[in-house]
Amino acid sequence: MTDQDPLPLQSFETALSELEDLVQSLERGELPLDESLQKFERGVRLTHTCQEALKQAEQKVQRLVSLDPGAGLEPLDHDL
């Protein structure tokens, strides 16, 4: 798989789980350099997949909220 190859369609949860596994593998530091680079490249593509899924979810929420102007959105981080 090259850097330009698209990822197969997968759910956000699947992509995130794979990304977490890749990070743990890289953090252990036991892989040869070539394999580490391949895993890093895969991780970058998985990150983009997750970011796109989150962006689409946010857009959907915004559309749903716009259907009911009284609903409004409140931030979840009240204490920050």
NORZI-V526726 format. One record per pair of residues at least 24 apart in sequence whose ideal C-beta (glycine too) atoms are under 10 Angstrom apart, sorted by the first residue. I is the first residue (numbers start at 1). GAP is how many residues later the second one is. D is the distance in whole Angstrom. If there is no record, write none. Layout:
# NORZI-V526726
I,GAP,D
I,GAP,D
This chain:
# NORZI-V526726
1,37,8
1,40,8
1,41,8
1,44,9
2,39,9
3,38,6
3,39,10
3,41,8
3,42,8
4,41,10
5,36,10
5,40,8
6,39,8
6,43,9
7,35,8
7,38,5
7,39,7
7,41,8
7,42,5
8,41,10
9,40,9
10,36,9
10,39,7
10,43,9
11,38,10
11,42,8
12,37,8
12,38,6
12,39,10
12,40,9
12,41,4
12,42,7
12,44,9
12,45,8
13,37,10
13,40,9
14,32,9
14,35,9
15,30,9
15,31,5
15,32,9
15,33,9
15,34,5
15,35,5
15,36,10
15,37,10
15,38,7
16,30,8
16,31,9
16,33,9
16,34,6
16,37,9
16,38,10
17,29,10
18,24,8
18,25,9
18,28,6
18,31,9
18,32,10
19,24,6
19,25,10
19,26,9
19,27,4
19,28,7
19,30,9
19,31,7
20,26,10
21,25,10
22,24,7
22,25,10
